[in-house]
Amino acid sequence: MKVLITGTTQGIGKAVAKLFLSKGHSVIGIDRQEKSIDHAQYTHYICDVRDREKLPDVQDVDILINNAGTQNEDDIDINLKSLIYITERYGVQKSIKSILNIGSASAHTGAEFPEYCASKGGVLAYTKNVAMRVAKFGATCNSLDPGGVLTPLNECVMNDPVLWAQIMEETPLKKWATPEEIAEWAYFLTVTNTFCTGQSILVDGGESINYNFIWKD
């Protein structure tokens, strides 16, 4: 199948692209950085997702994965507005089989930068809207909302022993996901799954169900 993925040069997007390529799919990547994947079935376009005039002319996409995102850097424009435009352009059409938006656990908890939480919260609502509109094509649309993931974007806390210890105290499984683990979820939700739609799948190691209840012994 023809798979279009945004944000493929590192982290989750790169892991997702490599998994789809390993399964024999044709992958088109859009990223503002130079490509980091060398594969015969991979086509890379250097483009900022906010730059509508420079987006590639790609037709008949089977699977769209909106992964491009940022933290504390024009979050509303990149994480939400551009995701909407990308989806309307490439995803809402008769060839589509599945759309997946990479959201965030912060959309459920509100526990991060204000605009980041707002942008990801918007993704949750928009996912439901799109799911209703692509159902007529027999397609699904969901959001995959990770908690902590071991990506370069998070190295500032991953490499700080004090902060890392505090984070692990808030994470029942005492670990973060690898990008490859999240990629497996992405593949399941877009290829294997044909019935779950309009849902926000929270994958956060139990962080969102954690609570600090203090009482006398």
RAWO-V123399 format. One record per residue. N is the residue number from 1. RES is the residue in one letter. PHI is phi in whole degrees, -180 to 180 (999 if undefined). PSI is psi as a letter, one per 30 degrees, with the letter a starting at -180 (none if undefined). Layout:
# RAWO-V123399
N&RES&PHI&PSI + N&RES&PHI&PSI
This chain:
# RAWO-V123399
1&M&999&l + 2&K&-90&j + 3&V&-117&k + 4&L&-107&k + 5&I&-129&k + 6&T&-98&k + 7&G&72&i + 8&T&-107&g + 9&T&-86&f + 10&Q&-159&l + 11&G&58&b + 12&I&-61&e + 13&G&-60&e + 14&K&-65&e + 15&A&-64&e + 16&V&-65&e + 17&A&-60&e + 18&K&-66&e + 19&L&-67&e + 20&F&-62&e + 21&L&-63&e + 22&S&-66&f + 23&K&-93&g + 24&G&92&g + 25&H&-85&l + 26&S&-94&k + 27&V&-118&k + 28&I&-115&k + 29&G&-111&k + 30&I&-122&k + 31&D&-157&l + 32&R&-83&f + 33&Q&-110&l + 34&E&-62&l + 35&K&-65&k + 36&S&-124&g + 37&I&-122&k + 38&D&-116&j + 39&H&-154&k + 40&A&-61&f + 41&Q&-96&g + 42&Y&-111&k + 43&T&-117&k + 44&H&-117&k + 45&Y&-117&k + 46&I&-86&j + 47&C&-164&k + 48&D&-78&k + 49&V&-62&f + 50&R&-79&f + 51&D&-90&i + 52&R&-62&e + 53&E&-72&f + 54&K&-106&g + 55&L&-65&k + 56&P&-69&l + 57&D&-87&j + 58&V&-119&k + 59&Q&-112&l + 60&D&54&h + 61&V&-72&k + 62&D&-86&e + 63&I&-131&k + 64&L&-116&k + 65&I&-122&j + 66&N&-87&j + 67&N&-109&f + 68&A&-55&k + 69&G&-166&l + 70&T&-147&l + 71&Q&-126&j + 72&N&64&h + 73&E&-151&j + 74&D&52&h + 75&D&-59&e + 76&I&-64&e + 77&D&-68&e + 78&I&-82&e + 79&N&-77&f + 80&L&-119&e + 81&K&-62&e + 82&S&-69&e + 83&L&-61&e + 84&I&-63&e + 85&Y&-64&e + 86&I&-59&e + 87&T&-66&e + 88&E&-64&e + 89&R&-78&e + 90&Y&-106&f + 91&G&-99&e + 92&V&-87&i + 93&Q&-159&l + 94&K&-67&f + 95&S&-84&f + 96&I&-68&k + 97&K&-114&e + 98&S&-160&k + 99&I&-125&k + 100&L&-130&k + 101&N&-103&k + 102&I&-83&j + 103&G&-96&b + 104&S&-164&k + 105&A&-61&f + 106&S&-64&f + 107&A&-66&f + 108&H&-92&e + 109&T&-105&f + 110&G&74&g + 111&A&-95&i + 112&E&-166&a + 113&F&-56&k + 114&P&-54&e + 115&E&-69&e + 116&Y&-64&e + 117&C&-60&e + 118&A&-65&e + 119&S&-65&e + 120&K&-73&e + 121&G&-65&e + 122&G&-63&e + 123&V&-62&e + 124&L&-60&e + 125&A&-68&e + 126&Y&-65&e + 127&T&-57&e + 128&K&-65&e + 129&N&-62&e + 130&V&-68&e + 131&A&-57&e + 132&M&-66&e + 133&R&-83&f + 134&V&-95&f + 135&A&-59&e + 136&K&-65&f + 137&F&-93&g + 138&G&75&g + 139&A&-103&l + 140&T&-111&l + 141&C&-144&k + 142&N&-136&l + 143&S&-116&k + 144&L&-108&j + 145&D&-115&i + 146&P&-75&l + 147&G&-90&b + 148&G&-69&k + 149&V&-132&k + 150&L&-79&i + 151&T&-123&l + 152&P&-56&e + 153&L&-62&f + 154&N&-105&g + 155&E&-64&f + 156&C&-62&e + 157&V&-97&f + 158&M&-63&e + 159&N&-95&g + 160&D&-107&j + 161&P&-56&e + 162&V&-69&e + 163&L&-64&e + 164&W&-63&e + 165&A&-63&e + 166&Q&-65&e + 167&I&-63&e + 168&M&-65&f + 169&E&-67&f + 170&E&-94&g + 171&T&-118&j + 172&P&-52&e + 173&L&-81&f + 174&K&57&h + 175&K&-162&l + 176&W&-108&l + 177&A&-78&l + 178&T&-88&l + 179&P&-57&e + 180&E&-67&e + 181&E&-65&e + 182&I&-66&e + 183&A&-61&e + 184&E&-63&e + 185&W&-64&e + 186&A&-62&e + 187&Y&-66&e + 188&F&-61&e + 189&L&-70&f + 190&T&-105&f + 191&V&-110&e + 192&T&-71&e + 193&N&-72&k + 194&T&-132&g + 195&F&-126&e + 196&C&-74&k + 197&T&-151&l + 198&G&72&g + 199&Q&-112&l + 200&S&-114&j + 201&I&-91&j + 202&L&-91&j + 203&V&-126&j + 204&D&-137&g + 205&G&67&g + 206&G&89&g + 207&E&-60&e + 208&S&-74&f + 209&I&-99&f + 210&N&-75&l + 211&Y&-152&l + 212&N&-109&j + 213&F&-99&j + 214&I&-112&k + 215&W&-151&l + 216&K&-74&k + 217&D&-63&none
